[in-house]
Amino acid sequence: MVTIRRAVWVAFGVALFLVPPAWAVGRAYPTNRCVGAKLRAAAAYCRAVSRAWAAWEVSQNTAKRDAAIGEASTLLSQRWARAEAAASAEGVDCSETTATATTAKATVDTWLQTLRSTIESGLDLNTLAHARCSRALLRAVGAKCRAFLAAEAAFVTRLDRDPSRSKRAEKRNRAVTRFTNAWTRATRGSCPTVATETQVQALVEDLVGDAIELATVSPAVPDDSFLTVTPAAAVSYQGELLRPRCAFDSPFHFFAKRGATNNLLIYYQGGGACWNRVTCGDLFTFDFTVDPAGSDNPNNVASPAGFANLSDPRNPFRDWHIVFVPYCTGDLHFGDADRVYVGSPDVLVFHRGYHNARVVEKWAREHFVNPDEVFVAGTSAGAYGAFFNAPLHHFVWPASPFSVLGDAGNGVITTSFLLDELPTWNLVAHVPPDIPGVLAALQGGGLPAYVNAVASFFPDTAWGHYTTAYDGGSGGQSGFYNIMLNPNNVLQWIRWWDASCAWNTVAMNQLVATATANPANYRYYVGAGSRHGMWGHNKVYTDQSGGESMTIVAWVQAMRQRSSQWVNVQCSDCGKVLAGDPRPSPLEPPFVSDPSTPSGARVVCP
């Protein structure tokens, strides 16, 4: 229940721009218009049925009451169908967004019967004064129900016009005041109802909350497992023809689950990257498929841990809607370039992370219309996916508080990689041009400059990075930095630990500089050791073994709440290598033996 709150490249990008539809240049998105129309229909139905029952309290004319309710029912069904037809004409299936008209009517009817029974308790309808009081109170119920649902309809239709939700709150407050006045007038005479105004006000708001949930959270998404979604080969969205695909032309899939609370987690999967013939066609330094029958599907993970374990009561995301975005394009979830890497043989790679992410976004906004909160996160390459795609998600849900967390993706790259290799993916094609500084960052300013730009543009959003001090392994941050430092020496690439200290120096400097530049809404957390990523590990709940001032889960919760407890966290014993952390075997500098640590190893930099 929703709680009512008072208060070929080869030369060019492959996304084909079409003539923008009307909604892309000023009108509301088709799903939002459809949902708004359905909420207005529900508002009219609630009022009409309340008034029909109110009249019956005095007249006891059952035939007239039933005729009025039947007329209201027919009108709601017609309006529901018209809203779906209009959305379908614009390429959106609004019938999957919401419950059916039949379910909406049944929900309103059930709540109104509860309200009627509550109000009538203590009254004798054979006494005219009592009947008139009940009639007045039921009419007040209908008026408040209509006002609240109409306010929600206007709000959902154009979320961008009320990003603070203040206009909706004002409308609700006025409706509450009108109800209070109506209650006072109705009960000042002979009206011995045992119901209280507070009780009835709350019941009306429960009714409204259920009606809103039926219209804004898709019942087609299961709440007990992840749904596999396979998008069409071509999808039109916001003036672009998207062609979702994995790197070597295999199908792209993604996964979603409905939660018990109206909060949305969008998680971008990690999986390396590729940018030339060696990384894309010989060593395959990235994940290039999505297997719905394998471990890409969250349903198939045998022993999920950390924030991936939705059964753990410690998990703050356990009851959220979740959209899981797999990674199979080698381009940080934001590329838009089909590239031929010349060799023997030539290798064609579809860097279509942007296409895949936008198709996911389209689906998500059509199934979770107005989340109370949005948390965008990702690990490794997915950390970059979170930071690149979150600005676009803001424009989809402009009235939802946002937090964005990059796990094990801090943007430590060499200048040569920034200038020579990053353009391979054509990331610049889709960074929002109205955000000052983002384009310049990708064209030479560097990834920290990109973070500064988006954090400055979205000052109400909490932006954060997590990393271990020596994030390692061949697929870890120091591993890829080692490749960038030795682009022409493939044999050196396996020695990821040789770059651990250099990576640490750059990473720590970048984190401090970014936090200094954005003191209000950016924080970092640096944990001890060399593990690459924390999201799917139970260390998020308990680990402070490097002298960290708080656990990761406490830091994430403080981030969400924007509390004073959300601070930059830095390990004091950062070189301590924890159990399960990557390390060379046998140990080689900077990894040295230390029996006092959980792993028997420590990082000691010169």
URJO-V718497 format. One record per residue. RES is the residue in one small letter. SS is DSSP state (~ for helix, > for strand, _ for the rest). PSI is psi in whole degrees, -180 to 180 (999 if undefined). Layout:
res | ss | psi
RES | SS | PSI
RES | SS | PSI
This chain:
res | ss | psi
m | _ | 133
v | _ | 129
t | _ | 128
i | _ | 123
r | _ | 129
r | _ | -147
a | _ | 999
v | _ | 68
w | _ | -149
v | _ | -48
a | _ | -15
f | _ | 163
g | _ | 151
v | _ | -6
a | _ | 119
l | > | 119
f | > | 126
l | _ | 176
v | _ | 123
p | _ | 133
p | _ | 167
a | ~ | -39
w | ~ | -21
a | ~ | -13
v | ~ | 28
g | _ | -37
r | _ | 161
a | _ | 155
y | _ | 143
p | ~ | -41
t | ~ | -42
n | ~ | -38
r | ~ | -41
c | ~ | -48
v | ~ | -41
g | ~ | -43
a | ~ | -40
k | ~ | -38
l | ~ | -37
r | ~ | -39
a | ~ | -42
a | ~ | -37
a | ~ | -46
a | ~ | -39
y | ~ | -45
c | ~ | -44
r | ~ | -45
a | ~ | -44
v | ~ | -39
s | ~ | -43
r | ~ | -35
a | ~ | -44
w | ~ | -36
a | ~ | -44
a | ~ | -38
w | ~ | -31
e | ~ | -35
v | ~ | -45
s | ~ | -28
q | _ | 27
n | _ | 93
t | ~ | -40
a | ~ | -44
k | ~ | -41
r | ~ | -49
d | ~ | -35
a | ~ | -42
a | ~ | -41
i | ~ | -39
g | ~ | -41
e | ~ | -42
a | ~ | -38
s | ~ | -45
t | ~ | -43
l | ~ | -41
l | ~ | -45
s | ~ | -41
q | ~ | -44
r | ~ | -38
w | ~ | -47
a | ~ | -40
r | ~ | -41
a | ~ | -42
e | ~ | -38
a | ~ | -41
a | ~ | -41
a | ~ | -41
s | ~ | -36
a | ~ | -19
e | _ | 18
g | _ | 21
v | _ | 134
d | _ | 89
c | ~ | -14
s | ~ | -25
e | ~ | -18
t | ~ | -39
t | _ | 170
a | _ | 169
t | _ | 164
a | ~ | -36
t | ~ | -44
t | ~ | -40
a | ~ | -45
k | ~ | -44
a | ~ | -38
t | ~ | -47
v | ~ | -44
d | ~ | -44
t | ~ | -46
w | ~ | -39
l | ~ | -34
q | ~ | -39
t | ~ | -43
l | ~ | -42
r | ~ | -45
s | ~ | -39
t | ~ | -46
i | ~ | -39
e | ~ | -15
s | _ | 121
g | _ | -7
l | _ | 154
d | _ | 107
l | _ | -12
n | _ | -11
t | _ | 119
l | ~ | -42
a | ~ | -39
h | ~ | -44
a | ~ | -41
r | ~ | -37
c | ~ | -47
s | ~ | -40
r | ~ | -46
a | ~ | -40
l | ~ | -39
l | ~ | -36
r | ~ | -38
a | ~ | -38
v | ~ | -48
g | ~ | -38
a | ~ | -43
k | ~ | -43
c | ~ | -46
r | ~ | -45
a | ~ | -44
f | ~ | -45
l | ~ | -35
a | ~ | -39
a | ~ | -40
e | ~ | -37
a | ~ | -47
a | ~ | -41
f | ~ | -50
v | ~ | -35
t | ~ | -43
r | _ | 79
l | ~ | -31
d | ~ | -17
r | ~ | -8
d | ~ | 59
p | _ | -25
s | _ | -5
r | _ | 16
s | ~ | -37
k | ~ | -41
r | ~ | -42
a | ~ | -39
e | ~ | -42
k | ~ | -41
r | ~ | -42
n | ~ | -39
r | ~ | -39
a | ~ | -38
v | ~ | -43
t | ~ | -43
r | ~ | -40
f | ~ | -43
t | ~ | -44
n | ~ | -42
a | ~ | -41
w | ~ | -44
t | ~ | -44
r | ~ | -42
a | ~ | -31
t | ~ | 3
r | _ | -11
g | _ | -138
s | _ | 94
c | _ | 79
p | _ | 40
t | _ | 141
v | _ | -8
a | _ | 152
t | _ | 157
e | ~ | -45
t | ~ | -43
q | ~ | -46
v | ~ | -40
q | ~ | -44
a | ~ | -39
l | ~ | -41
v | ~ | -42
e | ~ | -30
d | ~ | -41
l | ~ | -51
v | ~ | -42
g | ~ | -43
d | ~ | -41
a | ~ | -40
i | ~ | -44
e | ~ | -41
l | ~ | -25
a | ~ | -17
t | ~ | -12
v | > | 118
s | _ | 122
p | _ | -8
a | _ | -14
v | _ | 124
p | _ | 153
d | _ | 1
d | _ | -1
s | _ | 171
f | _ | 133
l | > | 134
t | > | 125
v | > | 125
t | _ | 104
p | _ | 161
a | _ | 164
a | _ | -29
a | _ | 130
v | > | 125
s | > | 129
y | > | 124
q | _ | 45
g | _ | 4
e | > | 147
l | > | 106
l | > | 143
r | _ | 83
p | _ | 137
r | _ | 159
c | _ | 172
a | _ | -41
f | _ | 36
d | _ | 26
s | _ | 161
p | _ | 148
f | _ | 137
h | _ | 158
f | > | 175
f | > | 146
a | > | 151
k | > | 139
r | _ | 142
g | _ | -179
a | _ | -15
t | _ | 156
n | _ | 53
n | > | 147
l | > | 125
l | > | 124
i | > | 117
y | > | 126
y | > | 121
q | _ | 148
g | _ | 180
g | _ | 36
g | > | -160
a | _ | 160
c | _ | 148
w | _ | 5
n | _ | -177
r | ~ | -37
v | ~ | -48
t | ~ | -30
c | ~ | -30
g | ~ | -13
d | ~ | -57
l | _ | -18
f | _ | 68
t | _ | 34
f | > | 163
d | _ | 127
f | _ | 14
t | _ | 161
v | _ | 120
d | _ | 103
p | _ | -23
a | _ | -4
g | _ | -157
s | _ | -8
d | _ | -31
n | _ | 119
p | ~ | -25
n | ~ | -24
n | ~ | 3
v | _ | 117
a | _ | -45
s | _ | 75
p | _ | 149
a | _ | 173
g | ~ | -141
f | ~ | -9
a | ~ | -13
n | _ | 104
l | _ | 2
s | _ | -8
d | _ | 119
p | _ | -15
r | _ | -12
n | _ | 115
p | _ | -15
f | _ | 9
r | _ | -29
d | _ | 14
w | _ | 158
h | > | 139
i | > | 131
v | > | 117
f | > | 119
v | > | 103
p | _ | 165
y | _ | 127
c | _ | 21
t | _ | -6
g | _ | 22
d | _ | 24
l | _ | 29
h | _ | 20
f | _ | 10
g | _ | 157
d | _ | 69
a | > | 126
d | > | 114
r | > | 138
v | > | 116
y | > | 115
v | _ | 134
g | _ | -154
s | _ | 92
p | _ | 175
d | _ | 151
v | > | 122
l | > | 124
v | > | 128
f | > | 96
h | > | 85
r | _ | 37
g | ~ | -37
y | ~ | -45
h | ~ | -49
n | ~ | -44
a | ~ | -38
r | ~ | -37
v | ~ | -40
v | ~ | -45
e | ~ | -44
k | ~ | -48
w | ~ | -43
a | ~ | -42
r | ~ | -21
e | ~ | -6
h | ~ | -24
f | > | 88
v | _ | -39
n | _ | 75
p | _ | 148
d | _ | -25
e | > | 145
v | > | 129
f | > | 119
v | > | 125
a | > | 166
g | > | 156
t | > | 140
s | _ | -123
a | ~ | -30
g | ~ | -24
a | ~ | -41
y | ~ | -38
g | ~ | -41
a | ~ | -46
f | ~ | -32
f | ~ | -37
n | ~ | -25
a | ~ | -42
p | ~ | -36
l | ~ | -37
h | ~ | -33
h | ~ | -38
f | ~ | -18
v | ~ | -43
w | _ | 67
p | _ | -14
a | _ | 6
s | _ | 132
p | > | 137
f | > | 145
s | > | 142
v | > | 123
l | > | 122
g | > | 116
d | > | 114
a | _ | 42
g | _ | 83
n | _ | 1
g | _ | 29
v | _ | 105
i | _ | 160
t | _ | 160
t | ~ | -40
s | ~ | -37
f | ~ | -42
l | ~ | -44
l | ~ | -32
d | ~ | -33
e | ~ | -39
l | ~ | -37
p | ~ | -16
t | ~ | -37
w | ~ | -8
n | _ | 43
l | ~ | -31
v | ~ | -15
a | ~ | -24
h | _ | 10
v | _ | 139
p | _ | 120
p | _ | -16
d | _ | 5
i | _ | 107
p | _ | 131
g | _ | -17
v | ~ | -41
l | ~ | -45
a | ~ | -35
a | ~ | -45
l | ~ | -18
q | ~ | 8
g | ~ | -21
g | ~ | -28
g | _ | 160
l | ~ | -35
p | ~ | -35
a | ~ | -34
y | ~ | -45
v | ~ | -43
n | ~ | -40
a | ~ | -47
v | ~ | -35
a | ~ | -35
s | ~ | -38
f | ~ | -31
f | _ | 74
p | _ | -18
d | _ | -6
t | _ | 140
a | > | 124
w | > | 136
g | > | 156
h | > | 140
y | > | 142
t | > | 156
t | > | 163
a | _ | -28
y | _ | 43
d | _ | 114
g | _ | -165
g | _ | 161
s | _ | -28
g | _ | 6
g | _ | -178
q | ~ | -42
s | ~ | -27
g | ~ | -46
f | ~ | -32
y | ~ | -36
n | ~ | -39
i | ~ | -43
m | ~ | -34
l | ~ | -22
n | _ | 61
p | _ | -25
n | _ | 9
n | _ | 83
v | ~ | -35
l | ~ | -28
q | ~ | -20
w | ~ | -32
i | _ | -17
r | _ | 63
w | ~ | -31
w | ~ | -19
d | ~ | -20
a | ~ | 3
s | ~ | -46
c | ~ | -41
a | ~ | -43
w | ~ | -44
n | ~ | -43
t | ~ | -48
v | ~ | -44
a | ~ | -46
m | ~ | -40
n | ~ | -41
q | ~ | -43
l | ~ | -46
v | ~ | -42
a | ~ | -41
t | ~ | -42
a | ~ | -36
t | ~ | -38
a | ~ | -23
n | _ | 64
p | _ | -22
a | _ | -33
n | _ | 21
y | > | 135
r | > | 160
y | > | 158
y | > | 119
v | > | 115
g | > | 165
a | _ | 156
g | _ | -160
s | _ | 12
r | _ | 141
h | _ | 99
g | _ | 144
m | _ | -16
w | _ | -46
g | _ | 31
h | _ | 143
n | _ | -8
k | ~ | -21
v | ~ | -24
y | ~ | -25
t | ~ | -24
d | _ | 123
q | _ | 30
s | _ | -14
g | _ | 15
g | _ | 18
e | _ | 145
s | _ | -14
m | _ | 162
t | _ | 163
i | ~ | -43
v | ~ | -38
a | ~ | -38
w | ~ | -43
v | ~ | -42
q | ~ | -40
a | ~ | -36
m | ~ | -48
r | ~ | -41
q | ~ | -6
r | _ | 38
s | _ | 167
s | _ | -14
q | _ | -10
w | _ | 98
v | _ | 167
n | _ | 131
v | > | 128
q | > | 125
c | _ | 148
s | _ | -26
d | _ | 67
c | _ | -28
g | _ | -7
k | > | 118
v | _ | 123
l | _ | 165
a | _ | 131
g | _ | -8
d | _ | 147
p | _ | 143
r | _ | 149
p | _ | 148
s | _ | 117
p | _ | 167
l | _ | 138
e | _ | 149
p | _ | 142
p | _ | 7
f | > | 121
v | > | 162
s | > | 138
d | _ | 97
p | _ | -16
s | _ | -13
t | _ | 161
p | _ | -28
s | _ | -9
g | _ | 15
a | > | 160
r | > | 149
v | > | 125
v | _ | 111
c | _ | 152
p | _ | 999
